[in-house]
Amino acid sequence: MGKVLMALFLWVGGAALASGDAVSEGLRADLARERRRLATDARVLADTTRRLETALAQLSAAARAVAEGATRSDIGAEEVARREDTLNATEQEARMLLERRRILADRVVERRRSVAVLETELAPRKPDGVTGRWTILLDPGEQKGSFRMALDGTLVTGDYTLEGGYSGSLRGTLINDRLKVERVDSKLGFSTVYYGRIARDGRTIAGTWESTTFGTGGPGAGRWSAIREENAADENP
């Protein structure tokens, strides 16, 4: 039976890992496609911009030609009309290129945003300093347990279990590397406040604790420490 359960555990773990790898491969493929599309759109935008610059120069020259024809007595009406037709055609070309350039510029912006989002999704995620599962040791008494915490801004929430059948919720704050967590026990209510400092590597916490309940026969204060459990940094309560 034990071998069956172990095999099932390994199969489930392998399936989850394969699923995660498939998602990552899909994201990398999407990123590669989006980068290729961005490069293509950027090249077309540059070409369209050059064509627009040429069309605007031609439009300016055509406008000057019409103005010149209108003021010179040696240029006939038919020539002025022809120059006006040329001006209109050049104006239409410039308008078309302006609109095409605007569409391409908007597309390039959206492509860059998509690339940034995909790159963020694929970037390794670092622990935020608190989020995850921690193995806890309380002194005096060497009481062991587990804290599971999550950080939202500066607010910390979570739950815990301790030797002796204690369990409940956690609430607190994290300011820089200073942690304050209140323990609300399922039987005792608000029972303890933990003060701690997170190590630079984000793997350990050390500090003091104070009891808010009296007359229980236990110590009223002490020290505590925590070690982050591996592969639990991104786990949410």
Backbone torsions as a table, in degrees:
resi	resn	phi	psi	omega
1	MET	NA	-41.0	179.4
2	GLY	-62.9	-39.3	179.4
3	LYS	-66.0	-37.0	178.6
4	VAL	-63.9	-45.2	179.2
5	LEU	-63.7	-40.7	178.9
6	MET	-64.0	-41.7	178.8
7	ALA	-63.5	-40.7	178.7
8	LEU	-64.5	-41.3	178.4
9	PHE	-61.5	-45.8	179.7
10	LEU	-64.3	-37.7	179.4
11	TRP	-65.9	-44.1	178.8
12	VAL	-63.2	-45.2	179.0
13	GLY	-61.4	-42.6	178.4
14	GLY	-64.6	-38.6	178.4
15	ALA	-64.9	-41.1	178.8
16	ALA	-64.6	-41.2	179.2
17	LEU	-64.5	-42.6	178.8
18	ALA	-63.8	-38.8	178.6
19	SER	-63.5	-42.9	178.2
20	GLY	-63.7	-40.4	177.9
21	ASP	-63.8	-39.6	180.0
22	ALA	-63.9	-39.3	178.0
23	VAL	-64.3	-43.9	179.4
24	SER	-63.3	-42.0	178.7
25	GLU	-63.4	-39.1	177.8
26	GLY	-63.5	-41.6	178.3
27	LEU	-65.5	-40.2	178.7
28	ARG	-65.2	-38.0	177.4
29	ALA	-65.5	-42.1	177.3
30	ASP	-61.8	-40.9	-179.9
31	LEU	-64.1	-42.8	179.6
32	ALA	-63.3	-42.8	178.4
33	ARG	-63.4	-43.5	-177.6
34	GLU	-66.4	-36.2	177.1
35	ARG	-66.0	-39.6	177.7
36	ARG	-64.5	-42.8	178.6
37	ARG	-64.6	-39.4	177.5
38	LEU	-61.5	-44.1	180.0
39	ALA	-63.0	-41.2	179.1
40	THR	-65.1	-46.9	-179.6
41	ASP	-63.4	-37.4	179.4
42	ALA	-65.1	-40.5	177.7
43	ARG	-65.0	-43.6	179.5
44	VAL	-65.1	-37.9	177.9
45	LEU	-62.4	-43.9	179.2
46	ALA	-62.8	-42.3	179.2
47	ASP	-65.3	-42.6	179.4
48	THR	-64.8	-37.2	177.8
49	THR	-63.1	-42.5	177.4
50	ARG	-63.4	-42.0	178.2
51	ARG	-64.2	-37.8	178.6
52	LEU	-65.1	-42.5	178.7
53	GLU	-60.2	-40.9	177.8
54	THR	-65.5	-43.6	-179.3
55	ALA	-64.2	-38.4	178.7
56	LEU	-67.6	-36.5	176.0
57	ALA	-64.8	-41.5	177.5
58	GLN	-65.5	-37.5	178.2
59	LEU	-63.5	-43.3	178.6
60	SER	-61.9	-43.0	179.3
61	ALA	-65.7	-40.0	180.0
62	ALA	-66.4	-37.5	178.6
63	ALA	-65.8	-40.8	177.5
64	ARG	-64.5	-37.2	179.9
65	ALA	-64.8	-40.1	178.0
66	VAL	-65.4	-44.9	179.8
67	ALA	-62.5	-39.5	178.9
68	GLU	-64.8	-43.7	-179.7
69	GLY	-63.7	-32.2	-178.9
70	ALA	-72.1	-23.2	-176.2
71	THR	-100.8	-15.1	-177.6
72	ARG	-95.6	131.2	-177.9
73	SER	-77.7	-18.2	-178.2
74	ASP	-88.1	2.7	177.3
75	ILE	-108.2	124.9	-175.4
76	GLY	-78.1	171.6	-177.7
77	ALA	-63.6	-38.3	-178.8
78	GLU	-63.6	-39.5	178.8
79	GLU	-67.2	-39.2	176.7
80	VAL	-62.9	-42.6	179.2
81	ALA	-63.3	-39.5	178.4
82	ARG	-63.9	-42.9	178.3
83	ARG	-63.7	-37.3	177.7
84	GLU	-65.0	-40.4	176.8
85	ASP	-61.9	-41.3	177.5
86	THR	-62.3	-41.4	177.9
87	LEU	-61.5	-44.7	-179.4
88	ASN	-62.9	-43.4	179.7
89	ALA	-64.0	-42.6	179.0
90	THR	-65.2	-37.6	177.9
91	GLU	-63.6	-42.5	178.7
92	GLN	-62.4	-41.8	177.7
93	GLU	-62.1	-43.2	-180.0
94	ALA	-64.7	-40.9	178.7
95	ARG	-62.8	-42.4	179.7
96	MET	-62.7	-43.5	179.7
97	LEU	-68.0	-36.2	176.4
98	LEU	-60.9	-45.6	-179.4
99	GLU	-66.6	-42.3	179.3
100	ARG	-63.6	-40.5	179.1
101	ARG	-64.5	-40.2	178.8
102	ARG	-61.2	-44.9	179.5
103	ILE	-62.3	-43.6	179.9
104	LEU	-65.5	-40.6	179.2
105	ALA	-62.6	-42.4	177.5
106	ASP	-62.7	-39.7	-179.7
107	ARG	-66.2	-40.3	178.7
108	VAL	-62.8	-41.2	178.3
109	VAL	-60.7	-45.4	179.7
110	GLU	-65.6	-38.9	177.1
111	ARG	-60.7	-44.4	-179.0
112	ARG	-63.6	-38.6	177.3
113	ARG	-64.4	-42.6	178.9
114	SER	-62.2	-42.8	178.1
115	VAL	-61.1	-43.6	-179.9
116	ALA	-62.4	-41.6	179.3
117	VAL	-64.0	-46.0	-179.6
118	LEU	-65.1	-39.5	178.0
119	GLU	-63.9	-37.8	177.3
120	THR	-65.2	-41.2	179.3
121	GLU	-62.8	-34.6	-177.0
122	LEU	-87.9	-14.1	-178.4
123	ALA	-68.2	140.9	177.0
124	PRO	-59.5	133.9	-178.5
125	ARG	-93.1	127.3	-179.4
126	LYS	-94.3	145.4	175.9
127	PRO	-58.9	144.0	-179.0
128	ASP	-84.7	3.6	178.4
129	GLY	105.8	-26.0	-177.2
130	VAL	-127.5	-44.8	-172.4
131	THR	-55.6	126.1	178.4
132	GLY	139.5	-170.5	-179.4
133	ARG	-107.5	137.3	-175.8
134	TRP	-126.8	138.5	171.7
135	THR	-87.5	126.9	-170.2
136	ILE	-111.2	142.4	172.0
137	LEU	-131.9	123.4	-179.0
138	LEU	-109.5	134.9	174.7
139	ASP	-124.6	149.4	-1.5
140	PRO	-72.7	161.7	176.6
141	GLY	106.7	-15.9	-178.7
142	GLU	50.2	46.7	177.1
143	GLN	-79.4	129.8	-177.7
144	LYS	-105.1	159.3	179.2
145	GLY	-176.3	-165.2	-178.1
146	SER	-141.9	131.2	171.7
147	PHE	-106.6	137.3	171.5
148	ARG	-122.2	116.7	-171.3
149	MET	-129.1	155.5	175.7
150	ALA	-138.8	143.7	-177.8
151	LEU	-109.9	131.1	175.0
152	ASP	-129.9	98.5	-174.1
153	GLY	72.9	-111.6	174.4
154	THR	-111.3	-1.2	-176.4
155	LEU	-91.1	135.4	179.5
156	VAL	-113.6	132.4	174.4
157	THR	-133.1	161.3	177.4
158	GLY	167.9	-163.3	177.9
159	ASP	-144.9	173.9	-174.9
160	TYR	-154.5	162.5	167.5
161	THR	-137.9	141.8	177.9
162	LEU	-131.6	153.4	176.0
163	GLU	-56.4	143.8	-177.9
164	GLY	100.6	5.2	177.6
165	GLY	85.1	16.8	-179.8
166	TYR	-88.1	139.6	177.0
167	SER	-157.9	162.4	-180.0
168	GLY	165.8	-153.8	-175.4
169	SER	-115.1	162.3	178.0
170	LEU	-123.6	145.9	175.8
171	ARG	-148.9	142.8	-178.7
172	GLY	178.9	-159.2	-177.6
173	THR	-141.5	155.7	172.1
174	LEU	-128.3	117.8	177.3
175	ILE	-119.3	114.0	-171.6
176	ASN	55.9	-117.5	178.5
177	ASP	-106.6	13.2	-177.1
178	ARG	-98.7	121.3	-177.5
179	LEU	-109.3	134.5	171.6
180	LYS	-129.7	122.2	-176.6
181	VAL	-131.3	131.8	175.3
182	GLU	-100.8	133.8	-179.9
183	ARG	-100.0	123.2	177.8
184	VAL	-112.6	105.0	-174.9
185	ASP	-80.6	146.9	-178.4
186	SER	-66.3	-21.2	179.3
187	LYS	-111.7	-38.8	-174.6
188	LEU	-91.9	-14.7	-175.5
189	GLY	79.2	-151.0	-179.5
190	PHE	-68.0	108.2	-168.8
191	SER	-118.4	-26.1	-171.5
192	THR	-150.7	147.6	171.7
193	VAL	-118.6	129.4	179.3
194	TYR	-109.5	130.9	174.5
195	TYR	-114.5	131.7	-177.6
196	GLY	-150.7	164.4	176.5
197	ARG	-125.9	128.5	-177.5
198	ILE	-84.4	133.7	179.8
199	ALA	-66.0	159.7	-177.1
200	ARG	-58.7	-35.7	-178.0
201	ASP	-81.8	-2.2	177.4
202	GLY	71.0	16.2	-175.4
203	ARG	-104.8	-16.7	-178.7
204	THR	-138.6	156.8	174.8
205	ILE	-132.4	141.6	176.2
206	ALA	-141.5	143.6	179.7
207	GLY	179.0	-155.8	-177.7
208	THR	-122.9	162.8	175.6
209	TRP	-135.0	153.7	178.6
210	GLU	-133.9	133.8	177.4
211	SER	-80.1	144.2	175.1
212	THR	-107.5	1.7	177.2
213	THR	-115.0	145.3	-177.8
214	PHE	-129.1	158.9	178.6
215	GLY	83.4	12.7	179.9
216	THR	-91.1	-8.9	179.9
217	GLY	88.2	-6.4	-179.1
218	GLY	-97.6	174.0	178.7
219	PRO	-64.6	152.9	-177.9
220	GLY	-98.4	-8.6	-179.0
221	ALA	-163.0	168.0	179.3
222	GLY	173.9	-159.9	179.1
223	ARG	-118.5	159.1	177.6
224	TRP	-146.2	157.4	177.5
225	SER	-143.4	158.3	-178.6
226	ALA	-143.0	143.1	175.6
227	ILE	-122.9	128.0	179.7
228	ARG	-65.6	132.2	176.6
229	GLU	-77.2	137.7	-178.9
230	GLU	-63.9	147.5	177.4
231	ASN	61.4	23.6	178.2
232	ALA	-127.1	11.3	-174.7
233	ALA	-65.5	-30.7	-176.5
234	ASP	-101.1	9.9	-178.1
235	GLU	-77.8	132.3	178.4
236	ASN	-101.2	146.2	178.9
237	PRO	-65.7	NA	NA
